[in-house]
Amino acid sequence: MTRTFLAFFLLIIFSFLSCENNSETTSTTTPTTTTVDTFAIEKKVMAEKVKAEFLHAWTGYKKFAWGYDSLKPLSKKGANWYAHSMVMTPIDAFDTMVLMDLDKEAEECKKLIFEKLSFEHDMEVQVFEIVIRLLGGLISAYQLDGDKRFLDLATQLGDKLLPAFNSPTGIPYRMVNLKTGKTSDYLNNPAEVGTLQLEFAMLSKLTGNPIYKEKADAAMKYLFDKRSSKTDLVGMVIDVNKGTWYNKDSHISGMIDSYYEYLLKMGILFEDEEYTNMYNTSIAAVNKYCLDKTENGWWYSHVNMDTGERVRTQFGALDAFMPAMLALGGDLETAEKVQESCYKLWTDHGIEPEQYDYSTGEILNGFYVLRPENIESAAYLYHHTGDKKYFEMGKTMFESIIKHCKTDEAYAEIKDVRTMEKQDDMQSFFLAETMKYAYLLFSDQKKLDFKNTIFNTEAHPMQKTW
């Protein structure tokens, strides 16, 4: 809805109230003055707009990619990650539908999942992506919907993934065959090692089987113990078999990012003091060595894990999760400063580029793959501060996604923000994360108790029900 239409909408409301008051002037009592909460109206308008755009993207998926993992919105066909579909988009989208009260769509989505999803295929999958999208999605679906079949599928999947942890160090291999349990890829990274714990711990809580949490906890604690004794930082790539660092680049971007996120969230959701202490140690090190307070904003750089020496002034779209995590962890001052930089990165280019050198202003990688992190941080900061400027940030970003990424049938990624040329992909996280965080920012949803809910890194709500 444009600002012009919104103004017209408000004018109608004011006119109606004026006529209503005038009709009561013959009364012997003084007419009551009615105050219209224009911000509440704007929030409702934006929430409905997100729902409409979600339905536009979902309808495109239904029309051209039903049963596939994802939609290719330009060529208008479905695509799978592996030899067989894992029904990624429906599983990722289901809890967003529930939160939006899209009951019809949720029911058809649920039916498809139970009809098509199987883990009996002889194929190798990436543990991390399957955990955050599918295992997290199934657990969230079970908690929101109550159908035990979701939990049964989650348990089957958890069992299929357990062989990945059978390494000399207990750190999981990156890949595992769902049918045979055969593993591969011994070079893993902190994000893929340290972003399994919420989902595996939830599975243990819901099934009563401690094995899932025990395996994931052991991997996380081993990784934390491998941090630098000089700086408390972790590197980017670790050898699963030897427990030695293969790449010592340290940062908050992809391959490390959600490792820090899960240290914090495990501590909060499970009231685990050990995880909280690990997070406090880690975030202090990150802010000491990686946080770079420059004249054009607060950013996080890349440093050497052993020396803390800055090696690159590189920041990107994935790094924009940081204000959300900092706000959740209680550091609002740093969160707000970094979010100013993240928002500037977005507005300076129309949409944020994937990678950016903040010291030179050079775009290092111009694509935008419908990522949620910048809107996610605006939503967290609005929730924790109540400051309307974060609502406005989210509104600006969401409307620019509509402007540049919307197609006649769904949404498409941007090949380069310098040209805004579209490319033929719409990953499942667009419906799981980007749309959900926009909706949570604009709406007053009642289904989740935020005091007892933590979102996994794919934005699937994990609820403390114990």
C-alpha positions as CSV (number, residue, x, y, z in Angstrom):
1,M,0.0,0.0,0.0
2,T,1.5,3.3,-1.0
3,R,1.7,6.3,1.4
4,T,-0.9,8.1,-0.8
5,F,-3.4,5.3,-0.4
6,L,-2.7,5.1,3.3
7,A,-3.4,8.9,3.7
8,F,-6.6,8.5,1.7
9,F,-7.6,5.6,3.9
10,L,-7.0,7.7,7.1
11,L,-8.9,10.6,5.6
12,I,-12.0,8.4,5.1
13,I,-11.8,7.3,8.8
14,F,-11.5,10.9,10.0
15,S,-14.4,11.9,7.8
16,F,-16.6,9.1,9.2
17,L,-15.8,10.1,12.8
18,S,-16.5,13.7,12.0
19,C,-19.9,12.9,10.5
20,E,-20.7,10.6,13.5
21,N,-19.9,13.4,15.9
22,N,-22.0,16.0,13.9
23,S,-25.0,13.7,14.0
24,E,-24.9,13.8,17.8
25,T,-24.9,17.5,18.2
26,T,-28.6,17.6,19.1
27,S,-27.9,15.5,22.2
28,T,-27.9,17.3,25.6
29,T,-24.6,15.6,26.5
30,T,-21.2,16.7,25.3
31,P,-19.9,14.5,22.3
32,T,-17.0,12.2,23.1
33,T,-13.8,13.0,21.1
34,T,-12.5,9.9,19.4
35,T,-8.7,9.5,19.0
36,V,-7.5,7.5,16.1
37,D,-4.2,5.7,16.6
38,T,-2.7,6.2,13.2
39,F,0.4,4.1,14.0
40,A,-1.7,1.1,15.0
41,I,-3.6,1.5,11.7
42,E,-0.3,1.6,9.8
43,K,1.0,-1.5,11.6
44,K,-2.1,-3.4,10.6
45,V,-1.9,-2.2,7.0
46,M,1.7,-3.3,6.8
47,A,1.0,-6.7,8.5
48,E,-1.7,-7.4,5.9
49,K,0.6,-6.3,3.1
50,V,3.2,-8.9,4.3
51,K,0.5,-11.6,4.3
52,A,-0.6,-10.6,0.8
53,E,3.0,-10.8,-0.5
54,F,3.6,-14.1,1.3
55,L,0.5,-15.5,-0.5
56,H,1.8,-14.2,-3.8
57,A,5.0,-16.1,-3.4
58,W,3.3,-19.2,-2.0
59,T,0.8,-19.2,-4.9
60,G,3.7,-19.1,-7.4
61,Y,5.3,-22.1,-5.6
62,K,2.0,-24.0,-5.7
63,K,1.5,-23.2,-9.4
64,F,4.9,-24.1,-10.7
65,A,6.8,-26.1,-8.1
66,W,4.4,-28.1,-6.0
67,G,6.2,-30.8,-4.1
68,Y,9.7,-29.6,-5.1
69,D,12.2,-28.0,-2.7
70,S,12.0,-24.6,-4.2
71,L,10.7,-22.4,-7.0
72,K,12.6,-21.0,-9.9
73,P,10.5,-17.9,-10.4
74,L,11.8,-16.7,-13.7
75,S,11.8,-20.0,-15.6
76,K,8.6,-21.0,-13.6
77,K,9.6,-24.5,-12.6
78,G,10.5,-26.4,-9.5
79,A,14.0,-27.4,-8.3
80,N,15.4,-29.9,-5.8
81,W,18.6,-29.7,-3.8
82,Y,19.3,-33.4,-4.1
83,A,18.1,-36.4,-6.2
84,H,14.8,-36.5,-4.3
85,S,12.7,-33.6,-2.9
86,M,12.9,-32.9,0.8
87,V,9.8,-30.6,0.5
88,M,11.9,-27.7,1.9
89,T,9.6,-24.8,1.0
90,P,6.4,-26.3,2.5
91,I,8.2,-27.3,5.7
92,D,10.0,-23.9,6.0
93,A,6.7,-22.0,5.2
94,F,4.3,-23.9,7.5
95,D,4.9,-22.1,10.8
96,T,4.8,-18.7,9.0
97,M,1.3,-19.7,7.7
98,V,0.2,-20.6,11.2
99,L,1.4,-17.3,12.7
100,M,-0.4,-15.5,9.8
101,D,-3.6,-17.4,10.4
102,L,-3.5,-18.8,6.9
103,D,-5.4,-21.9,7.9
104,K,-6.3,-23.1,4.4
105,E,-2.7,-22.8,3.1
106,A,-1.3,-24.4,6.3
107,E,-3.7,-27.4,5.9
108,E,-2.7,-28.0,2.2
109,C,0.9,-27.6,3.2
110,K,0.6,-30.1,6.0
111,K,-1.1,-32.6,3.7
112,L,1.8,-32.4,1.2
113,I,4.4,-32.9,3.8
114,F,2.8,-36.1,5.2
115,E,2.3,-37.4,1.7
116,K,5.7,-36.7,0.2
117,L,8.4,-36.3,2.8
118,S,10.6,-39.4,3.2
119,F,14.1,-39.9,4.6
120,E,14.6,-43.3,3.1
121,H,16.4,-42.1,0.0
122,D,20.0,-43.2,-0.8
123,M,21.5,-39.7,-1.0
124,E,24.0,-37.5,0.8
125,V,22.7,-34.3,2.4
126,Q,24.3,-31.3,4.2
127,V,23.7,-31.8,7.9
128,F,23.5,-28.1,8.8
129,E,21.0,-27.1,6.2
130,I,18.8,-30.1,6.8
131,V,18.8,-29.4,10.6
132,I,17.9,-25.7,10.5
133,R,15.3,-26.0,7.7
134,L,13.7,-29.4,8.1
135,L,14.4,-30.6,11.7
136,G,13.7,-27.1,13.0
137,G,10.6,-26.8,10.8
138,L,9.2,-30.1,11.9
139,I,9.7,-29.4,15.6
140,S,8.1,-26.0,15.2
141,A,5.2,-27.4,13.3
142,Y,4.6,-30.0,16.0
143,Q,4.6,-27.4,18.7
144,L,2.2,-25.0,16.9
145,D,-0.1,-27.6,15.3
146,G,0.1,-30.5,17.8
147,D,0.0,-33.3,15.2
148,K,2.3,-36.0,16.4
149,R,3.2,-37.0,12.9
150,F,5.4,-33.9,12.7
151,L,7.3,-35.2,15.8
152,D,7.6,-38.7,14.3
153,L,9.1,-37.3,11.2
154,A,11.5,-35.1,13.2
155,T,12.6,-38.2,15.2
156,Q,13.2,-40.2,12.0
157,L,15.3,-37.4,10.7
158,G,17.3,-36.9,13.9
159,D,18.1,-40.6,13.8
160,K,19.3,-40.4,10.2
161,L,21.6,-37.5,11.0
162,L,23.3,-39.0,14.1
163,P,26.0,-40.9,12.2
164,A,27.4,-37.6,11.2
165,F,28.8,-37.2,14.7
166,N,30.8,-40.4,14.5
167,S,34.2,-38.7,14.1
168,P,37.3,-38.9,16.2
169,T,36.5,-35.6,17.8
170,G,32.8,-35.8,18.0
171,I,32.5,-32.9,15.6
172,P,30.0,-33.8,12.9
173,Y,31.0,-34.3,9.3
174,R,29.4,-31.9,6.9
175,M,27.6,-34.5,4.8
176,V,25.8,-37.8,5.7
177,N,23.9,-40.3,3.6
178,L,20.4,-40.7,4.9
179,K,20.1,-44.3,4.0
180,T,23.6,-45.7,4.6
181,G,24.9,-43.3,7.3
182,K,28.1,-42.9,5.3
183,T,29.7,-39.5,6.0
184,S,32.0,-37.2,4.0
185,D,33.7,-33.8,4.1
186,Y,36.0,-33.7,7.1
187,L,36.5,-29.9,6.8
188,N,33.7,-28.2,8.7
189,N,33.1,-24.8,10.1
190,P,31.9,-23.3,13.4
191,A,28.5,-22.3,12.0
192,E,27.7,-25.8,10.7
193,V,29.1,-27.5,13.9
194,G,27.5,-25.0,16.3
195,T,24.1,-24.5,14.7
196,L,22.6,-27.9,15.5
197,Q,22.2,-27.6,19.3
198,L,18.7,-25.9,19.6
199,E,17.1,-28.4,17.3
200,F,18.8,-31.5,18.8
201,A,18.1,-30.3,22.3
202,M,14.5,-29.7,21.5
203,L,14.2,-33.2,20.0
204,S,15.6,-34.7,23.2
205,K,13.1,-32.7,25.3
206,L,10.1,-33.7,23.2
207,T,11.0,-37.4,22.8
208,G,12.7,-38.0,26.2
209,N,15.8,-39.4,24.4
210,P,18.9,-37.6,25.6
211,I,21.2,-38.9,22.7
212,Y,20.4,-36.0,20.4
213,K,21.3,-33.2,22.8
214,E,24.4,-35.1,24.1
215,K,25.9,-35.4,20.7
216,A,25.3,-31.8,19.7
217,D,26.5,-30.5,23.1
218,A,29.7,-32.5,22.9
219,A,30.5,-31.1,19.5
220,M,29.8,-27.5,20.6
221,K,31.9,-27.8,23.7
222,Y,34.8,-29.4,21.8
223,L,34.7,-26.6,19.3
224,F,34.6,-23.9,22.1
225,D,37.7,-25.6,23.7
226,K,39.5,-25.2,20.4
227,R,39.3,-21.4,20.5
228,S,42.5,-19.5,20.6
229,S,44.1,-19.4,24.0
230,K,45.3,-15.8,23.3
231,T,42.2,-14.2,22.0
232,D,39.2,-16.5,22.7
233,L,38.3,-16.4,19.0
234,V,37.5,-19.4,16.7
235,G,38.7,-19.8,13.2
236,M,36.7,-20.4,10.0
237,V,37.5,-24.0,9.1
238,I,38.4,-27.0,11.3
239,D,39.5,-30.5,10.5
240,V,36.9,-32.9,12.0
241,N,39.3,-35.8,12.2
242,K,42.3,-34.0,13.8
243,G,40.6,-31.1,15.6
244,T,43.1,-28.7,14.1
245,W,42.3,-25.4,12.4
246,Y,42.5,-25.4,8.6
247,N,41.7,-21.7,8.2
248,K,42.3,-19.2,11.0
249,D,40.2,-16.3,9.6
250,S,37.9,-15.1,12.4
251,H,34.7,-13.0,11.9
252,I,31.0,-13.0,12.4
253,S,30.0,-13.8,8.8
254,G,29.0,-17.0,7.0
255,M,30.7,-20.1,8.3
256,I,30.9,-18.7,11.9
257,D,27.9,-16.4,12.4
258,S,25.3,-18.7,14.0
259,Y,27.8,-20.5,16.2
260,Y,27.7,-17.4,18.4
261,E,23.9,-17.1,18.0
262,Y,23.4,-20.6,19.3
263,L,25.7,-20.2,22.3
264,L,23.4,-17.3,23.4
265,K,20.1,-19.0,22.5
266,M,20.9,-22.3,24.2
267,G,21.8,-20.4,27.3
268,I,18.4,-18.6,27.2
269,L,16.0,-21.3,26.2
270,F,17.5,-24.0,28.4
271,E,18.7,-21.7,31.2
272,D,22.1,-23.3,30.7
273,E,24.8,-21.4,32.6
274,E,27.6,-23.2,30.7
275,Y,26.3,-22.0,27.4
276,T,25.8,-18.5,28.7
277,N,29.4,-18.3,30.0
278,M,30.6,-19.6,26.6
279,Y,28.6,-16.8,24.9
280,N,29.9,-14.1,27.2
281,T,33.5,-15.2,26.7
282,S,33.0,-15.3,22.9
283,I,31.1,-12.0,22.4
284,A,33.7,-10.2,24.6
285,A,36.4,-11.4,22.3
286,V,34.5,-10.6,19.1
287,N,33.8,-7.1,20.3
288,K,37.3,-6.6,21.4
289,Y,39.0,-7.7,18.1
290,C,36.4,-7.6,15.3
291,L,34.2,-4.6,16.1
292,D,35.5,-1.6,14.1
293,K,34.2,1.8,15.1
294,T,34.8,4.0,12.1
295,E,33.7,7.4,11.0
296,N,31.1,5.9,8.7
297,G,29.7,3.4,11.2
298,W,30.3,0.5,13.5
299,W,31.2,-2.7,11.6
300,Y,32.7,-6.1,12.2
301,S,35.9,-7.0,10.4
302,H,37.9,-10.2,9.7
303,V,40.9,-10.8,12.0
304,N,43.4,-13.5,12.6
305,M,42.1,-15.8,15.4
306,D,45.4,-16.1,17.2
307,T,46.6,-12.5,17.1
308,G,43.4,-10.5,16.6
309,E,45.1,-8.6,13.8
310,R,42.7,-7.1,11.3
311,V,43.0,-8.7,7.9
312,R,40.0,-7.5,6.0
313,T,37.4,-4.7,6.4
314,Q,34.7,-6.8,4.9
315,F,31.0,-6.9,6.0
316,G,28.0,-8.4,4.4
317,A,24.3,-9.3,4.4
318,L,24.7,-12.3,6.6
319,D,26.6,-10.1,9.2
320,A,23.4,-8.1,9.6
321,F,22.1,-10.7,12.0
322,M,24.5,-9.2,14.6
323,P,22.2,-6.4,16.0
324,A,19.4,-9.0,16.6
325,M,21.7,-11.2,18.5
326,L,23.2,-8.3,20.5
327,A,19.8,-7.0,21.4
328,L,18.7,-10.5,22.6
329,G,21.9,-10.7,24.6
330,G,21.2,-7.3,26.3
331,D,23.8,-5.1,24.5
332,L,21.4,-2.6,23.0
333,E,24.0,0.2,22.7
334,T,26.2,-1.8,20.3
335,A,23.1,-3.3,18.6
336,E,21.7,0.1,17.7
337,K,25.0,1.4,16.4
338,V,25.7,-1.6,14.2
339,Q,22.1,-1.6,12.9
340,E,22.6,2.0,11.8
341,S,25.4,0.7,9.6
342,C,23.4,-2.3,8.4
343,Y,20.5,0.0,7.4
344,K,22.9,2.4,5.7
345,L,24.3,-0.5,3.7
346,W,20.8,-1.3,2.5
347,T,19.6,2.2,1.7
348,D,22.8,3.4,0.0
349,H,22.4,0.7,-2.6
350,G,18.6,0.3,-2.8
351,I,19.0,-3.2,-1.4
352,E,22.0,-4.5,0.6
353,P,24.8,-6.3,-1.4
354,E,26.1,-9.6,-0.3
355,Q,29.6,-8.4,0.5
356,Y,31.0,-4.9,1.1
357,D,34.3,-3.3,2.0
358,Y,33.3,-0.6,4.6
359,S,36.7,1.1,4.5
360,T,36.6,1.8,0.7
361,G,32.9,1.7,0.0
362,E,33.4,-0.9,-2.6
363,I,30.8,-3.6,-3.3
364,L,32.7,-6.9,-3.3
365,N,29.7,-9.1,-4.2
366,G,26.5,-7.5,-5.5
367,F,23.9,-10.2,-5.3
368,Y,21.0,-10.2,-2.9
369,V,19.4,-13.6,-2.3
370,L,16.2,-12.4,-0.4
371,R,18.1,-12.6,2.9
372,P,16.2,-11.8,6.1
373,E,19.0,-10.7,8.5
374,N,18.6,-6.9,8.2
375,I,14.8,-7.0,8.7
376,E,15.3,-9.5,11.5
377,S,17.5,-7.1,13.4
378,A,15.0,-4.3,12.9
379,A,12.3,-6.5,14.3
380,Y,14.4,-7.5,17.4
381,L,15.4,-3.9,18.1
382,Y,11.8,-2.7,17.7
383,H,10.7,-5.5,20.1
384,H,13.4,-4.6,22.7
385,T,13.3,-0.8,22.5
386,G,9.8,0.1,21.2
387,D,11.5,2.8,19.0
388,K,9.4,3.4,15.9
389,K,12.4,4.1,13.8
390,Y,13.0,0.4,13.6
391,F,9.5,-0.1,12.3
392,E,10.3,2.5,9.6
393,M,13.6,0.7,8.8
394,G,11.7,-2.6,8.3
395,K,9.0,-0.9,6.3
396,T,11.6,0.7,3.9
397,M,13.4,-2.6,3.5
398,F,10.3,-4.6,2.9
399,E,9.0,-2.2,0.3
400,S,12.3,-2.2,-1.5
401,I,12.1,-6.0,-1.7
402,I,8.7,-5.7,-3.3
403,K,9.9,-3.0,-5.7
404,H,13.0,-4.9,-6.9
405,C,12.4,-8.6,-6.3
406,K,8.7,-9.2,-7.0
407,T,7.8,-11.1,-10.2
408,D,4.5,-11.7,-11.8
409,E,4.3,-15.1,-10.0
410,A,6.5,-14.9,-6.9
411,Y,9.8,-13.3,-5.8
412,A,13.3,-13.6,-7.3
413,E,16.8,-13.0,-6.1
414,I,18.9,-10.0,-7.4
415,K,22.0,-10.8,-9.5
416,D,23.6,-7.5,-8.7
417,V,22.2,-4.6,-6.7
418,R,24.0,-2.2,-9.0
419,T,21.8,-3.2,-11.9
420,M,18.9,-4.8,-10.0
421,E,18.8,-7.6,-12.6
422,K,16.9,-10.6,-11.3
423,Q,18.2,-14.2,-11.1
424,D,16.2,-17.4,-11.1
425,D,15.9,-18.5,-7.5
426,M,13.6,-18.1,-4.5
427,Q,15.0,-20.1,-1.6
428,S,12.8,-21.5,1.1
429,F,14.1,-19.2,3.8
430,F,12.4,-16.3,2.0
431,L,9.1,-17.7,3.3
432,A,10.5,-19.0,6.6
433,E,12.5,-16.0,7.6
434,T,12.2,-12.8,5.6
435,M,8.4,-12.9,5.4
436,K,8.1,-14.1,9.0
437,Y,10.3,-11.4,10.6
438,A,8.6,-8.7,8.5
439,Y,5.2,-10.0,9.8
440,L,6.4,-10.2,13.4
441,L,7.7,-6.6,13.1
442,F,4.5,-5.2,11.8
443,S,1.8,-7.3,13.5
444,D,0.6,-7.9,17.1
445,Q,0.5,-11.7,16.8
446,K,-0.8,-13.6,19.8
447,K,0.3,-17.2,19.1
448,L,3.8,-17.0,20.6
449,D,4.9,-16.1,24.1
450,F,8.2,-14.3,23.4
451,K,9.3,-14.8,27.0
452,N,9.4,-18.6,26.3
453,T,10.2,-18.7,22.6
454,I,13.6,-18.7,20.8
455,F,13.8,-18.6,17.0
456,N,16.3,-21.0,15.4
457,T,18.6,-19.5,12.7
458,E,15.9,-20.4,10.1
459,A,13.3,-18.4,12.2
460,H,11.5,-21.5,13.3
461,P,10.1,-20.8,16.9
462,M,11.3,-23.2,19.5
463,Q,9.0,-23.0,22.5
464,K,9.8,-23.7,26.1
465,T,6.9,-25.9,27.2
466,W,8.5,-27.6,30.1
